[in-house]
Amino acid sequence: MPVIVVANPKGGVGKSTLSTNLAGYFAAQGLQVLLGDADRQQSSRGWLGIRPAAARPIATWEVDNDVAKPPKGISHVVLDTPAGLHGQRLNAILKMADKVIVPLQPSIFDILATREFLMRLAEEKAVRKGDIEVGIVGMRVDSRTRSADQLDRFIEDLRLPMLGSLRDTQNYVQLAAHGLTVWDIAPSRVQRDLEQWQPIVAWADGNAQPSGGTRFER
């Protein structure tokens, strides 16, 4: 039962968007998936509350302050985490994580805040040993901008695997308002977005290894 944690101490970087759509992907594969929300705002849990009954089921994982292990009998777990995640709570979450996805927007403020977090992850023994895989997903990225180039240079310096980038589109906003993901509607309506998701879900499934490796540098 792989546990995929979506984490970044910087708020507003798209953690809930990434978490809900990743859970939606697993559900679309007919898998039993839990979506947990460790954030006080409970954005992902609120999203589950408006998910249509006709949509593929995603179960709620009740996450309390102790962050207990997820229940058995589930094939995949996705955990959305709060801004400012650190200390003992971060340690508890990492103890159960198999993979950590770090969403990152191409702005200097997000990059600076996230770099420190990535250095913190690098100190984890489980990360150094390869027991926890870490990857980055660019959020709201316009490949034509200088900020996108800035993000590329930052990731190259860290030598972390870049899983892929998701464009800035209203598709995610509009679908989230109805408790849906890009996997819940006709592919023709979100073809470009589904293409961007392919390397991300391949890594989440363990079917692909992005270029770069998991070496961190200061």
CYANA upper distance limits for C-alpha pairs under 8 A (distance plus 0.5 A):
  1 MET  CA     74 ILE  CA      7.03
  1 MET  CA     75 SER  CA      5.44
  1 MET  CA     76 HIS  CA      5.83
  1 MET  CA     77 VAL  CA      7.67
  2 PRO  CA     75 SER  CA      7.66
  2 PRO  CA     76 HIS  CA      5.85
  2 PRO  CA     77 VAL  CA      6.78
  2 PRO  CA     97 ALA  CA      8.07
  2 PRO  CA     98 ASP  CA      6.30
  2 PRO  CA     99 LYS  CA      8.19
  3 VAL  CA     76 HIS  CA      6.76
  3 VAL  CA     77 VAL  CA      5.18
  3 VAL  CA     78 VAL  CA      6.49
  3 VAL  CA     79 LEU  CA      7.91
  3 VAL  CA     96 MET  CA      7.31
  3 VAL  CA     97 ALA  CA      5.60
  3 VAL  CA     98 ASP  CA      5.80
  3 VAL  CA     99 LYS  CA      7.08
  4 ILE  CA     76 HIS  CA      8.41
  4 ILE  CA     77 VAL  CA      6.58
  4 ILE  CA     78 VAL  CA      5.39
  4 ILE  CA     79 LEU  CA      6.76
  4 ILE  CA     97 ALA  CA      6.54
  4 ILE  CA     98 ASP  CA      6.56
  4 ILE  CA     99 LYS  CA      5.33
  4 ILE  CA    100 VAL  CA      6.28
  4 ILE  CA    101 ILE  CA      7.74
  4 ILE  CA    204 ALA  CA      8.20
  5 VAL  CA     78 VAL  CA      6.43
  5 VAL  CA     79 LEU  CA      5.30
  5 VAL  CA     80 ASP  CA      6.92
  5 VAL  CA     81 THR  CA      7.91
  5 VAL  CA     93 ILE  CA      8.38
  5 VAL  CA     97 ALA  CA      6.71
  5 VAL  CA     98 ASP  CA      8.39
  5 VAL  CA     99 LYS  CA      6.72
  5 VAL  CA    100 VAL  CA      5.25
  5 VAL  CA    101 ILE  CA      6.70
  6 VAL  CA     15 LYS  CA      6.65
  6 VAL  CA     18 LEU  CA      8.00
  6 VAL  CA     19 SER  CA      6.90
  6 VAL  CA     78 VAL  CA      7.92
  6 VAL  CA     79 LEU  CA      6.57
  6 VAL  CA     80 ASP  CA      5.80
  6 VAL  CA     81 THR  CA      6.78
  6 VAL  CA    100 VAL  CA      6.33
  6 VAL  CA    101 ILE  CA      5.36
  6 VAL  CA    102 VAL  CA      6.45
  6 VAL  CA    103 PRO  CA      7.82
  7 ALA  CA     15 LYS  CA      7.23
  7 ALA  CA     80 ASP  CA      7.38
  7 ALA  CA     81 THR  CA      6.02
  7 ALA  CA     82 PRO  CA      7.89
  7 ALA  CA     83 ALA  CA      8.46
  7 ALA  CA     85 LEU  CA      8.26
  7 ALA  CA    100 VAL  CA      7.40
  7 ALA  CA    101 ILE  CA      6.87
  7 ALA  CA    102 VAL  CA      5.81
  7 ALA  CA    103 PRO  CA      7.62
  8 ASN  CA     13 VAL  CA      8.22
  8 ASN  CA     15 LYS  CA      7.99
  8 ASN  CA     81 THR  CA      8.21
  8 ASN  CA     82 PRO  CA      8.24
  8 ASN  CA     83 ALA  CA      6.91
  8 ASN  CA     84 GLY  CA      8.13
  8 ASN  CA     85 LEU  CA      7.82
  8 ASN  CA    102 VAL  CA      6.24
  8 ASN  CA    103 PRO  CA      7.16
  8 ASN  CA    104 LEU  CA      8.28
  8 ASN  CA    114 THR  CA      7.06
  8 ASN  CA    117 PHE  CA      7.67
  9 PRO  CA     82 PRO  CA      7.55
  9 PRO  CA     83 ALA  CA      4.83
  9 PRO  CA     84 GLY  CA      4.70
  9 PRO  CA     85 LEU  CA      5.82
  9 PRO  CA     86 HIS  CA      8.21
  9 PRO  CA    113 ALA  CA      7.87
  9 PRO  CA    114 THR  CA      7.42
  9 PRO  CA    117 PHE  CA      7.43
 10 LYS  CA     83 ALA  CA      5.84
 10 LYS  CA     84 GLY  CA      7.01
 10 LYS  CA    110 ASP  CA      7.10
 10 LYS  CA    113 ALA  CA      6.85
 10 LYS  CA    114 THR  CA      7.31
 11 GLY  CA     82 PRO  CA      8.10
 11 GLY  CA     83 ALA  CA      5.36
 11 GLY  CA     84 GLY  CA      8.14
 13 VAL  CA    103 PRO  CA      6.86
 13 VAL  CA    104 LEU  CA      6.50
 13 VAL  CA    105 GLN  CA      6.46
 13 VAL  CA    110 ASP  CA      8.23
 13 VAL  CA    139 MET  CA      7.50
 14 GLY  CA     18 LEU  CA      6.64
 14 GLY  CA    103 PRO  CA      7.02
 14 GLY  CA    104 LEU  CA      8.34
 14 GLY  CA    139 MET  CA      7.12
 15 LYS  CA     19 SER  CA      6.50
 15 LYS  CA     80 ASP  CA      6.98
 15 LYS  CA     81 THR  CA      7.93
 15 LYS  CA    103 PRO  CA      6.78
 16 SER  CA     20 THR  CA      6.41
 16 SER  CA     43 SER  CA      7.17
 16 SER  CA     44 SER  CA      6.31
 16 SER  CA     80 ASP  CA      6.70
 17 THR  CA     21 ASN  CA      6.67
 17 THR  CA    172 TYR  CA      7.61
 17 THR  CA    176 ALA  CA      8.33
 18 LEU  CA     22 LEU  CA      6.49
 18 LEU  CA    103 PRO  CA      8.03
 19 SER  CA     23 ALA  CA      6.67
 19 SER  CA     35 LEU  CA      8.22
 19 SER  CA     44 SER  CA      8.10
 19 SER  CA     78 VAL  CA      6.90
 19 SER  CA     79 LEU  CA      7.43
 19 SER  CA     80 ASP  CA      6.30
 20 THR  CA     24 GLY  CA      6.54
 20 THR  CA     35 LEU  CA      7.96
 20 THR  CA     44 SER  CA      7.03
 20 THR  CA    181 THR  CA      7.57
 21 ASN  CA     25 TYR  CA      6.67
 21 ASN  CA    181 THR  CA      5.72
 21 ASN  CA    182 VAL  CA      7.30
 21 ASN  CA    183 TRP  CA      8.01
 22 LEU  CA     26 PHE  CA      7.11
 22 LEU  CA     78 VAL  CA      7.94
 22 LEU  CA    201 VAL  CA      7.95
 23 ALA  CA     27 ALA  CA      6.73
 23 ALA  CA     33 VAL  CA      7.05
 23 ALA  CA     34 LEU  CA      7.90
 23 ALA  CA     35 LEU  CA      6.94
 23 ALA  CA     58 ILE  CA      7.59
 23 ALA  CA     77 VAL  CA      8.28
 23 ALA  CA     78 VAL  CA      6.72
 24 GLY  CA     28 ALA  CA      6.57
 24 GLY  CA     56 ARG  CA      8.32
 24 GLY  CA     58 ILE  CA      7.87
 24 GLY  CA    180 LEU  CA      8.35
 24 GLY  CA    181 THR  CA      6.44
 24 GLY  CA    182 VAL  CA      8.31
 24 GLY  CA    183 TRP  CA      6.68
 24 GLY  CA    184 ASP  CA      7.98
 25 TYR  CA     29 GLN  CA      7.02
 25 TYR  CA    183 TRP  CA      6.46
 25 TYR  CA    201 VAL  CA      8.21
 26 PHE  CA     30 GLY  CA      7.33
 26 PHE  CA     31 LEU  CA      6.13
 26 PHE  CA     32 GLN  CA      8.09
 26 PHE  CA     33 VAL  CA      6.97
 26 PHE  CA     76 HIS  CA      7.90
 27 ALA  CA     31 LEU  CA      5.74
 27 ALA  CA     32 GLN  CA      7.08
 27 ALA  CA     33 VAL  CA      6.74
 27 ALA  CA     56 ARG  CA      6.33
 27 ALA  CA     57 PRO  CA      6.94
 27 ALA  CA     58 ILE  CA      6.87
 28 ALA  CA     56 ARG  CA      6.97
 28 ALA  CA    183 TRP  CA      6.91
 28 ALA  CA    184 ASP  CA      7.97
 30 GLY  CA     56 ARG  CA      8.34
 31 LEU  CA     75 SER  CA      6.80
 31 LEU  CA     76 HIS  CA      7.86
 32 GLN  CA     57 PRO  CA      8.44
 32 GLN  CA     58 ILE  CA      7.74
 32 GLN  CA     59 ALA  CA      8.29
 32 GLN  CA     74 ILE  CA      5.84
 32 GLN  CA     75 SER  CA      5.81
 32 GLN  CA     76 HIS  CA      7.01
 33 VAL  CA     58 ILE  CA      6.12
 33 VAL  CA     59 ALA  CA      6.72
 33 VAL  CA     74 ILE  CA      6.59
 33 VAL  CA     75 SER  CA      6.56
 33 VAL  CA     76 HIS  CA      5.31
 33 VAL  CA     77 VAL  CA      6.10
 33 VAL  CA     78 VAL  CA      8.05
 34 LEU  CA     58 ILE  CA      6.44
 34 LEU  CA     59 ALA  CA      5.24
 34 LEU  CA     60 THR  CA      6.08
 34 LEU  CA     61 TRP  CA      6.11
 34 LEU  CA     74 ILE  CA      7.58
 34 LEU  CA     76 HIS  CA      6.96
 34 LEU  CA     77 VAL  CA      5.26
 34 LEU  CA     78 VAL  CA      6.72
 35 LEU  CA     44 SER  CA      8.11
 35 LEU  CA     45 ARG  CA      8.27
 35 LEU  CA     58 ILE  CA      7.21
 35 LEU  CA     59 ALA  CA      6.72
 35 LEU  CA     60 THR  CA      5.82
 35 LEU  CA     61 TRP  CA      6.09
 35 LEU  CA     77 VAL  CA      6.58
 35 LEU  CA     78 VAL  CA      5.47
 35 LEU  CA     79 LEU  CA      6.38
 35 LEU  CA     80 ASP  CA      8.05
 36 GLY  CA     44 SER  CA      8.00
 36 GLY  CA     45 ARG  CA      7.74
 36 GLY  CA     60 THR  CA      6.56
 36 GLY  CA     61 TRP  CA      4.95
 36 GLY  CA     62 GLU  CA      6.81
 36 GLY  CA     63 VAL  CA      6.70
 36 GLY  CA     77 VAL  CA      8.02
 36 GLY  CA     78 VAL  CA      6.70
 36 GLY  CA     79 LEU  CA      5.09
 36 GLY  CA     80 ASP  CA      6.53
 37 ASP  CA     42 GLN  CA      6.40
 37 ASP  CA     43 SER  CA      7.99
 37 ASP  CA     44 SER  CA      6.45
 37 ASP  CA     45 ARG  CA      6.65
 37 ASP  CA     61 TRP  CA      7.88
 37 ASP  CA     62 GLU  CA      8.02
 37 ASP  CA     63 VAL  CA      6.86
 37 ASP  CA     79 LEU  CA      6.33
 37 ASP  CA     80 ASP  CA      5.28
 37 ASP  CA     81 THR  CA      6.63
 38 ALA  CA     42 GLN  CA      7.71
 38 ALA  CA     63 VAL  CA      6.31
 38 ALA  CA     64 ASP  CA      7.74
 38 ALA  CA     67 VAL  CA      8.50
 38 ALA  CA     79 LEU  CA      7.71
 38 ALA  CA     80 ASP  CA      6.61
 38 ALA  CA     81 THR  CA      5.40
 38 ALA  CA     82 PRO  CA      6.63
 39 ASP  CA     43 SER  CA      8.01
 39 ASP  CA     80 ASP  CA      7.60
 39 ASP  CA     81 THR  CA      5.84
 39 ASP  CA     82 PRO  CA      4.71
 39 ASP  CA     83 ALA  CA      8.08
 40 ARG  CA     82 PRO  CA      7.63
 42 GLN  CA     46 GLY  CA      6.50
 43 SER  CA     47 TRP  CA      6.67
 44 SER  CA     48 LEU  CA      6.83
 44 SER  CA     80 ASP  CA      7.58
 45 ARG  CA     49 GLY  CA      6.92
 45 ARG  CA     60 THR  CA      7.60
 46 GLY  CA     50 ILE  CA      7.38
 47 TRP  CA     51 ARG  CA      6.90
 47 TRP  CA    176 ALA  CA      7.42
 47 TRP  CA    177 ALA  CA      8.25
 47 TRP  CA    179 GLY  CA      5.82
 48 LEU  CA     58 ILE  CA      8.08
 48 LEU  CA     60 THR  CA      7.99
 48 LEU  CA    179 GLY  CA      6.77
 49 GLY  CA    179 GLY  CA      8.10
 50 ILE  CA    178 HIS  CA      6.89
 50 ILE  CA    179 GLY  CA      5.59
 51 ARG  CA     55 ALA  CA      7.48
 51 ARG  CA    178 HIS  CA      6.93
 51 ARG  CA    179 GLY  CA      4.38
 51 ARG  CA    180 LEU  CA      6.80
 52 PRO  CA    178 HIS  CA      8.06
 52 PRO  CA    179 GLY  CA      7.09
 52 PRO  CA    180 LEU  CA      8.30
 53 ALA  CA     57 PRO  CA      8.17
 55 ALA  CA    180 LEU  CA      8.24
 55 ALA  CA    184 ASP  CA      7.42
 56 ARG  CA    184 ASP  CA      8.27
 61 TRP  CA     70 PRO  CA      7.51
 63 VAL  CA     67 VAL  CA      6.03
 63 VAL  CA     68 ALA  CA      7.56
 64 ASP  CA     68 ALA  CA      7.84
 65 ASN  CA     89 ARG  CA      8.39
 66 ASP  CA     89 ARG  CA      8.44
 66 ASP  CA     92 ALA  CA      8.35
 67 VAL  CA     89 ARG  CA      8.32
 67 VAL  CA     92 ALA  CA      7.19
 67 VAL  CA     93 ILE  CA      7.26
 69 LYS  CA     96 MET  CA      7.41
 70 PRO  CA     77 VAL  CA      8.24
 81 THR  CA     85 LEU  CA      7.70
 85 LEU  CA     89 ARG  CA      7.46
 85 LEU  CA     90 LEU  CA      6.30
 86 HIS  CA     90 LEU  CA      5.30
 86 HIS  CA     91 ASN  CA      8.08
 87 GLY  CA     91 ASN  CA      6.82
 88 GLN  CA     92 ALA  CA      6.58
 89 ARG  CA     93 ILE  CA      6.79
 90 LEU  CA     94 LEU  CA      6.63
 91 ASN  CA     95 LYS  CA      6.75
 92 ALA  CA     96 MET  CA      7.64
 93 ILE  CA     97 ALA  CA      6.91
 97 ALA  CA    132 ILE  CA      7.12
 98 ASP  CA    131 ASP  CA      7.31
 98 ASP  CA    132 ILE  CA      5.41
 98 ASP  CA    133 GLU  CA      7.04
 99 LYS  CA    132 ILE  CA      5.78
 99 LYS  CA    133 GLU  CA      5.17
 99 LYS  CA    134 VAL  CA      6.38
 99 LYS  CA    135 GLY  CA      8.46
 99 LYS  CA    204 ALA  CA      8.22
100 VAL  CA    132 ILE  CA      7.63
100 VAL  CA    133 GLU  CA      6.68
100 VAL  CA    134 VAL  CA      5.31
100 VAL  CA    135 GLY  CA      6.97
101 ILE  CA    134 VAL  CA      6.44
101 ILE  CA    135 GLY  CA      5.56
101 ILE  CA    136 ILE  CA      6.21
101 ILE  CA    137 VAL  CA      7.46
102 VAL  CA    134 VAL  CA      8.00
102 VAL  CA    135 GLY  CA      6.70
102 VAL  CA    136 ILE  CA      5.27
102 VAL  CA    137 VAL  CA      6.68
103 PRO  CA    136 ILE  CA      6.34
103 PRO  CA    137 VAL  CA      5.29
103 PRO  CA    138 GLY  CA      6.40
103 PRO  CA    139 MET  CA      6.69
104 LEU  CA    110 ASP  CA      7.18
104 LEU  CA    111 ILE  CA      7.65
104 LEU  CA    114 THR  CA      7.97
104 LEU  CA    136 ILE  CA      7.43
104 LEU  CA    137 VAL  CA      6.63
104 LEU  CA    138 GLY  CA      5.51
104 LEU  CA    139 MET  CA      6.14
105 GLN  CA    110 ASP  CA      6.63
105 GLN  CA    111 ILE  CA      7.89
105 GLN  CA    138 GLY  CA      6.21
105 GLN  CA    139 MET  CA      5.40
105 GLN  CA    140 ARG  CA      6.85
105 GLN  CA    141 VAL  CA      7.44
105 GLN  CA    151 LEU  CA      8.35
106 PRO  CA    110 ASP  CA      7.51
106 PRO  CA    111 ILE  CA      7.47
106 PRO  CA    138 GLY  CA      7.62
106 PRO  CA    139 MET  CA      7.95
106 PRO  CA    140 ARG  CA      8.30
106 PRO  CA    141 VAL  CA      7.11
106 PRO  CA    147 SER  CA      5.78
106 PRO  CA    148 ALA  CA      6.15
106 PRO  CA    150 GLN  CA      7.41
106 PRO  CA    151 LEU  CA      5.67
107 SER  CA    111 ILE  CA      6.63
107 SER  CA    147 SER  CA      6.72
107 SER  CA    150 GLN  CA      8.50
107 SER  CA    151 LEU  CA      8.06
108 ILE  CA    112 LEU  CA      6.56
109 PHE  CA    113 ALA  CA      6.70
110 ASP  CA    114 THR  CA      6.43
111 ILE  CA    115 ARG  CA      6.47
111 ILE  CA    151 LEU  CA      7.98
111 ILE  CA    154 PHE  CA      8.06
112 LEU  CA    116 GLU  CA      7.46
113 ALA  CA    117 PHE  CA      7.46
114 THR  CA    118 LEU  CA      6.68
115 ARG  CA    119 MET  CA      6.76
116 GLU  CA    120 ARG  CA      6.81
117 PHE  CA    121 LEU  CA      6.81
118 LEU  CA    122 ALA  CA      6.66
118 LEU  CA    216 PHE  CA      8.38
119 MET  CA    123 GLU  CA      7.17
119 MET  CA    216 PHE  CA      7.59
119 MET  CA    217 GLU  CA      8.41
119 MET  CA    218 ARG  CA      7.86
120 ARG  CA    124 GLU  CA      7.70
121 LEU  CA    127 VAL  CA      7.50
122 ALA  CA    127 VAL  CA      6.83
122 ALA  CA    128 ARG  CA      7.19
122 ALA  CA    216 PHE  CA      6.71
123 GLU  CA    127 VAL  CA      8.03
123 GLU  CA    128 ARG  CA      7.86
124 GLU  CA    128 ARG  CA      6.92
125 LYS  CA    129 LYS  CA      6.64
126 ALA  CA    130 GLY  CA      6.58
126 ALA  CA    131 ASP  CA      5.45
126 ALA  CA    132 ILE  CA      6.08
127 VAL  CA    131 ASP  CA      6.38
127 VAL  CA    132 ILE  CA      5.32
127 VAL  CA    133 GLU  CA      6.93
127 VAL  CA    134 VAL  CA      8.01
133 GLU  CA    214 THR  CA      8.10
134 VAL  CA    160 LEU  CA      8.19
134 VAL  CA    161 PRO  CA      7.99
134 VAL  CA    214 THR  CA      7.42
135 GLY  CA    160 LEU  CA      7.09
135 GLY  CA    161 PRO  CA      5.71
135 GLY  CA    162 MET  CA      6.47
135 GLY  CA    163 LEU  CA      6.52
135 GLY  CA    214 THR  CA      8.49
136 ILE  CA    160 LEU  CA      7.84
136 ILE  CA    161 PRO  CA      6.89
136 ILE  CA    162 MET  CA      5.44
136 ILE  CA    163 LEU  CA      6.21
136 ILE  CA    164 GLY  CA      7.94
137 VAL  CA    162 MET  CA      6.68
137 VAL  CA    163 LEU  CA      6.00
137 VAL  CA    164 GLY  CA      5.76
137 VAL  CA    165 SER  CA      5.92
137 VAL  CA    166 LEU  CA      7.98
137 VAL  CA    200 ILE  CA      8.27
138 GLY  CA    151 LEU  CA      8.50
138 GLY  CA    162 MET  CA      8.39
138 GLY  CA    164 GLY  CA      6.82
138 GLY  CA    165 SER  CA      4.70
138 GLY  CA    166 LEU  CA      6.58
139 MET  CA    165 SER  CA      6.40
139 MET  CA    166 LEU  CA      5.62
139 MET  CA    167 ARG  CA      7.06
139 MET  CA    168 ASP  CA      7.80
140 ARG  CA    165 SER  CA      8.13
140 ARG  CA    166 LEU  CA      6.20
140 ARG  CA    167 ARG  CA      5.09
140 ARG  CA    168 ASP  CA      4.37
140 ARG  CA    169 THR  CA      7.89
141 VAL  CA    148 ALA  CA      6.77
141 VAL  CA    165 SER  CA      6.87
141 VAL  CA    166 LEU  CA      6.56
141 VAL  CA    167 ARG  CA      5.29
141 VAL  CA    168 ASP  CA      6.40
142 ASP  CA    148 ALA  CA      6.84
142 ASP  CA    167 ARG  CA      6.55
142 ASP  CA    168 ASP  CA      7.32
143 SER  CA    148 ALA  CA      5.99
143 SER  CA    149 ASP  CA      8.09
144 ARG  CA    148 ALA  CA      7.64
145 THR  CA    149 ASP  CA      7.43
146 ARG  CA    150 GLN  CA      6.73
147 SER  CA    151 LEU  CA      6.72
148 ALA  CA    152 ASP  CA      6.82
149 ASP  CA    153 ARG  CA      6.82
150 GLN  CA    154 PHE  CA      6.79
151 LEU  CA    155 ILE  CA      6.81
152 ASP  CA    156 GLU  CA      6.66
153 ARG  CA    157 ASP  CA      6.74
154 PHE  CA    158 LEU  CA      7.07
155 ILE  CA    159 ARG  CA      6.54
155 ILE  CA    160 LEU  CA      6.66
155 ILE  CA    161 PRO  CA      8.41
155 ILE  CA    162 MET  CA      7.70
156 GLU  CA    160 LEU  CA      7.59
157 ASP  CA    217 GLU  CA      7.72
158 LEU  CA    215 ARG  CA      7.43
158 LEU  CA    216 PHE  CA      5.68
158 LEU  CA    217 GLU  CA      5.87
158 LEU  CA    218 ARG  CA      8.22
159 ARG  CA    212 GLY  CA      6.09
159 ARG  CA    213 GLY  CA      7.14
159 ARG  CA    214 THR  CA      7.07
159 ARG  CA    215 ARG  CA      6.06
159 ARG  CA    216 PHE  CA      6.70
159 ARG  CA    217 GLU  CA      7.94
160 LEU  CA    212 GLY  CA      6.15
160 LEU  CA    213 GLY  CA      6.25
160 LEU  CA    214 THR  CA      5.42
160 LEU  CA    215 ARG  CA      6.52
160 LEU  CA    216 PHE  CA      7.18
161 PRO  CA    210 PRO  CA      6.14
161 PRO  CA    211 SER  CA      6.44
161 PRO  CA    212 GLY  CA      5.36
161 PRO  CA    213 GLY  CA      6.00
161 PRO  CA    214 THR  CA      6.82
162 MET  CA    210 PRO  CA      7.16
162 MET  CA    211 SER  CA      7.97
162 MET  CA    212 GLY  CA      7.98
163 LEU  CA    199 PRO  CA      6.62
163 LEU  CA    200 ILE  CA      5.72
163 LEU  CA    203 TRP  CA      7.71
163 LEU  CA    210 PRO  CA      6.63
164 GLY  CA    196 GLN  CA      7.25
164 GLY  CA    197 TRP  CA      7.80
164 GLY  CA    199 PRO  CA      6.81
164 GLY  CA    200 ILE  CA      6.51
165 SER  CA    196 GLN  CA      7.05
165 SER  CA    197 TRP  CA      8.49
166 LEU  CA    193 ASP  CA      7.60
166 LEU  CA    196 GLN  CA      6.63
166 LEU  CA    197 TRP  CA      7.92
167 ARG  CA    193 ASP  CA      8.01
169 THR  CA    173 VAL  CA      8.24
170 GLN  CA    174 GLN  CA      6.52
171 ASN  CA    175 LEU  CA      6.51
171 ASN  CA    182 VAL  CA      8.35
171 ASN  CA    190 VAL  CA      8.11
172 TYR  CA    176 ALA  CA      6.42
172 TYR  CA    181 THR  CA      7.66
172 TYR  CA    182 VAL  CA      7.90
173 VAL  CA    177 ALA  CA      6.88
174 GLN  CA    178 HIS  CA      7.59
175 LEU  CA    179 GLY  CA      6.95
175 LEU  CA    180 LEU  CA      5.41
175 LEU  CA    181 THR  CA      6.30
175 LEU  CA    182 VAL  CA      7.83
176 ALA  CA    180 LEU  CA      5.87
176 ALA  CA    181 THR  CA      7.10
180 LEU  CA    184 ASP  CA      6.54
181 THR  CA    185 ILE  CA      8.03
182 VAL  CA    187 PRO  CA      8.29
182 VAL  CA    190 VAL  CA      6.97
182 VAL  CA    193 ASP  CA      7.94
182 VAL  CA    194 LEU  CA      7.53
183 TRP  CA    187 PRO  CA      7.96
183 TRP  CA    194 LEU  CA      8.38
185 ILE  CA    189 ARG  CA      7.78
185 ILE  CA    190 VAL  CA      8.47
186 ALA  CA    190 VAL  CA      7.88
187 PRO  CA    191 GLN  CA      5.91
187 PRO  CA    194 LEU  CA      7.96
190 VAL  CA    194 LEU  CA      6.69
191 GLN  CA    195 GLU  CA      6.77
192 ARG  CA    196 GLN  CA      7.01
193 ASP  CA    197 TRP  CA      6.92
194 LEU  CA    198 GLN  CA      7.02
196 GLN  CA    200 ILE  CA      8.26
197 TRP  CA    201 VAL  CA      6.66
198 GLN  CA    202 ALA  CA      6.58
199 PRO  CA    203 TRP  CA      6.76
199 PRO  CA    208 ALA  CA      8.00
199 PRO  CA    210 PRO  CA      8.33
200 ILE  CA    204 ALA  CA      6.78
201 VAL  CA    205 ASP  CA      6.42
202 ALA  CA    206 GLY  CA      6.67
202 ALA  CA    207 ASN  CA      5.62
202 ALA  CA    208 ALA  CA      5.90
203 TRP  CA    207 ASN  CA      6.36
203 TRP  CA    208 ALA  CA      5.55
203 TRP  CA    209 GLN  CA      6.62
203 TRP  CA    210 PRO  CA      7.91
